[in-house]
Amino acid sequence: MNGLNSRPTARLLFVVSLCAMLLYSVSPALATAFAPSLGSASGFAALAGTAVTCTNSQLTGNVGTWPGTAVTRTGCPIAGTVYQGGPIAQAAYMDFINAYNNLLNNPPACDATLTGTLAGEALLPGVYCVDAVAKTGTLILDAGGDANAVWIFLVDGALTGTNFNVVMINGGDPCNVYWRTGQEAAATLTDSNFLGTILSGAAITITRGTFHGNALATAAVTMTNTTATACGGAAGGNAHGKCNQGVGNGPEGCDPGNSNHHNPSNDERGGTPGNPGRKGKG
């Protein structure tokens, strides 16, 4: 009898031991973060709802305003295209707003909540809830060798940084880092070297230092003594979307690619249904 009873007991102990081994051999990992879609807003070093002011700075990437049209430059070379209102800036702004609203109203679940200045933190890819305490010191983003690693920071209020440096190690791409401010909350960076795209519910002000990302704001974008490099497009690249080569569907603000020497689509030149050939400059 003892021999018969010992077999189920041994099996039970084996199962329990196996479960324990599995439980303790798997280290906890953060959930995979997925980059928000910026659409045609990608490639804009500065995109504002009201105005862009650039002073003694150098911007690589496009610059746009909509519905505002003001772009003021003082000692500010821009390696990109400037869109002061118009359909291209409008499309980019609406794509930004869609991305911002999605992160605001349907945010991904946070892997962790971060408080304080973030100085000395080393973070794996993931989604982080962040308080509005002013940031300073050095924040390290560890990609762990993953070139596609994504970080999303959901700030509960304004994003403020002074002498705040964001550093990436072990691979990774600064263009896969996203910072969303709270509703009607601004972003202000001073003497900082910053990585990541900012989606701001108010203004963005960057004074001195460097910025690698897209500065996207519902209000104004102001850059002073700053070197900014946009994500999502080469210097001087177009922000045009893809064309629907048909006619009669309204202006598209697009570039048809290599066809017809990059002339605008049919609708921009006044084409009409029944006369689908792209019209000349006339």
C-alpha positions in Angstrom: 0.0 0.0 0.0 2.8 2.4 0.9 4.4 1.8 -2.5 1.1 2.5 -4.3 0.4 5.7 -2.4 3.9 7.0 -2.9 3.6 7.2 -6.7 0.9 9.9 -6.8 2.7 11.8 -4.0 6.0 11.7 -6.0 4.2 12.9 -9.1 2.6 15.8 -7.2 5.9 16.9 -5.8 7.4 16.8 -9.3 4.7 19.0 -10.7 4.9 21.4 -7.8 8.7 21.6 -8.2 8.4 22.1 -12.0 5.9 25.0 -11.5 8.2 26.6 -9.0 11.1 26.3 -11.4 9.1 28.0 -14.2 7.9 30.7 -11.8 11.3 31.7 -10.6 13.3 31.2 -13.9 11.2 33.8 -15.8 12.2 37.3 -14.9 9.6 40.0 -15.0 9.6 42.0 -18.2 7.8 45.2 -19.3 5.1 44.9 -21.9 6.0 45.8 -25.4 5.2 49.5 -26.2 3.9 50.4 -29.6 4.8 53.7 -31.2 1.9 56.0 -31.9 1.3 56.9 -35.5 2.2 60.5 -36.3 1.2 60.2 -40.0 2.4 63.3 -41.9 3.4 65.1 -38.7 6.5 62.9 -38.8 9.4 64.8 -40.2 8.5 68.2 -38.6 11.2 69.6 -36.3 8.5 72.1 -35.2 4.8 72.0 -35.8 2.5 74.5 -34.0 -1.1 75.4 -33.9 -0.4 79.1 -33.5 3.2 80.2 -34.4 6.8 79.0 -34.6 9.5 81.3 -33.4 13.1 80.3 -34.0 16.0 82.5 -32.7 19.7 81.7 -33.1 18.9 78.1 -33.7 19.5 75.4 -36.3 16.7 73.2 -37.3 16.9 70.0 -39.5 13.4 69.0 -40.6 10.2 70.7 -41.7 8.5 73.5 -39.9 4.8 74.2 -40.0 1.9 76.1 -38.5 -1.9 75.5 -38.7 -4.4 77.1 -38.3 -1.9 79.8 -37.5 0.5 81.0 -40.2 3.2 82.8 -38.3 6.8 81.6 -38.6 9.4 84.1 -37.3 13.1 83.4 -37.9 16.1 85.3 -36.5 19.4 83.7 -37.2 17.6 80.4 -37.8 18.7 78.3 -40.8 16.2 75.5 -41.5 17.2 72.4 -43.5 13.7 71.6 -44.5 10.5 73.1 -45.9 8.5 75.8 -44.1 4.7 75.5 -44.3 2.9 78.6 -43.1 -0.7 77.3 -43.1 -2.0 75.5 -46.2 -3.2 71.9 -46.8 0.1 70.2 -46.0 0.5 71.9 -42.6 -3.2 71.3 -41.9 -2.9 67.6 -42.7 0.2 67.2 -40.5 -1.4 69.1 -37.6 -4.5 67.0 -37.7 -2.4 63.8 -37.7 -0.6 65.1 -34.7 -3.9 66.0 -32.9 -5.2 62.5 -33.6 -2.1 60.9 -32.1 -2.2 63.2 -29.1 -5.9 62.6 -28.4 -5.4 58.9 -28.7 -2.6 59.0 -26.1 -4.7 61.2 -23.9 -8.1 59.5 -24.1 -7.0 55.9 -24.8 -3.5 55.7 -23.2 -1.7 52.4 -23.1 -1.4 50.8 -19.7 1.6 52.0 -17.8 4.3 49.5 -16.8 5.4 51.7 -14.0 4.8 55.1 -12.4 7.8 57.4 -12.1 8.1 60.3 -9.6 10.7 62.9 -9.0 13.4 64.4 -11.2 14.2 61.1 -13.1 17.9 61.8 -12.3 19.9 58.5 -12.4 17.0 56.4 -13.6 17.8 53.6 -16.2 14.7 52.5 -18.0 14.0 49.6 -20.3 11.6 50.0 -23.2 8.0 50.4 -22.0 5.2 52.8 -21.1 5.7 55.0 -18.1 3.4 57.3 -16.2 5.4 60.4 -15.1 4.5 63.1 -12.6 4.9 66.8 -13.3 7.8 67.3 -11.0 10.6 69.3 -12.9 13.1 67.0 -14.4 16.9 67.4 -14.1 20.0 65.2 -14.1 20.5 62.3 -16.5 17.9 59.8 -17.6 19.2 56.6 -19.3 17.2 54.7 -21.8 18.5 51.1 -22.2 17.4 49.5 -25.4 18.9 46.2 -24.5 20.2 45.7 -28.1 16.7 46.1 -29.6 16.8 48.7 -32.5 13.0 48.9 -32.4 12.6 49.5 -28.7 9.9 52.0 -27.9 9.5 54.3 -24.8 6.3 56.2 -24.1 6.1 58.7 -21.3 2.7 59.9 -20.2 3.2 63.1 -18.2 0.5 64.0 -15.7 0.7 67.7 -16.4 3.5 69.8 -17.8 6.9 68.5 -18.9 9.6 70.7 -17.5 13.3 70.1 -17.7 16.4 72.1 -16.6 19.8 70.6 -17.2 17.9 67.5 -18.1 19.8 65.0 -20.3 18.3 61.9 -21.9 20.9 59.3 -23.0 20.3 56.1 -24.9 22.5 53.1 -24.5 22.7 49.6 -26.0 21.3 50.5 -29.4 17.8 51.9 -29.8 16.6 54.9 -31.8 15.7 58.3 -30.3 12.9 58.5 -32.8 11.1 55.7 -30.9 10.8 57.8 -27.8 7.6 59.8 -27.1 6.6 62.3 -24.5 2.9 63.3 -24.1 2.0 66.2 -21.8 -1.3 66.5 -20.0 -4.3 68.3 -21.5 -3.5 72.0 -22.0 -0.1 71.4 -20.4 3.1 72.8 -21.9 6.6 71.5 -22.3 9.6 73.6 -21.3 13.2 72.5 -21.7 16.1 74.7 -20.6 19.9 73.9 -21.0 18.9 70.3 -21.8 20.0 67.6 -24.2 16.7 65.9 -25.0 15.7 62.8 -26.9 12.2 62.0 -28.1 9.2 63.5 -29.8 7.0 65.8 -27.7 3.2 65.8 -28.2 2.2 68.9 -26.2 -1.3 69.9 -25.2 -0.1 73.6 -25.1 3.1 75.3 -26.0 6.7 74.0 -26.4 9.6 76.2 -25.4 13.2 75.0 -25.8 16.0 77.2 -24.7 19.7 76.2 -25.4 20.8 72.7 -25.6 19.9 70.0 -28.2 16.7 68.4 -29.2 16.3 65.2 -31.2 12.7 64.6 -32.0 9.6 66.3 -33.3 8.2 69.3 -31.4 4.5 69.1 -31.9 2.3 71.6 -30.0 -1.3 72.7 -30.0 -0.1 76.2 -29.3 3.3 77.9 -30.1 6.7 76.3 -30.5 9.6 78.6 -29.5 13.3 77.6 -30.0 16.2 79.7 -28.8 19.9 78.9 -29.1 18.9 75.3 -29.9 20.0 72.6 -32.3 17.0 70.5 -33.3 16.9 67.4 -35.5 13.6 66.0 -36.5 12.6 62.4 -36.8 10.7 60.7 -39.6 12.3 62.4 -42.6 15.5 63.5 -44.2 16.6 67.1 -44.2 14.6 69.0 -46.7 12.3 66.1 -47.2 8.7 66.6 -48.2 5.8 66.2 -45.8 3.5 65.3 -48.6 1.2 62.3 -48.3 0.5 59.8 -51.0 -1.6 61.0 -53.9 -4.9 59.6 -55.2 -4.1 60.1 -58.8 -7.8 60.4 -59.7 -9.5 63.8 -60.1 -12.6 65.3 -58.6 -11.7 64.4 -55.1 -10.4 67.8 -54.0 -6.9 69.1 -53.4 -4.7 66.6 -51.8 -1.5 68.5 -50.9 0.6 65.6 -52.1 3.6 64.7 -54.2 3.0 61.9 -56.7 6.6 60.7 -56.4 8.8 60.2 -59.5 6.0 60.8 -61.9 5.9 64.0 -64.0 8.9 65.5 -62.2 7.2 65.7 -58.8 4.4 68.0 -60.1 1.3 68.2 -57.9 -1.5 65.8 -58.4 -4.4 66.3 -60.8 -6.6 68.3 -58.5 -3.9 70.8 -57.5 -3.7 71.7 -61.2 -7.4 71.9 -61.8 -8.0 68.6 -63.4 -11.7 67.5 -63.8 -13.4 64.1 -64.1 -13.4 63.1 -67.7 -10.1 64.9 -68.3 -7.8 62.9 -66.1 -4.5 64.0 -67.6 -2.4 66.2 -65.3 -2.9 69.7 -66.5 0.1 71.9 -67.4 1.3 75.0 -65.6 -0.8 77.0 -68.0 
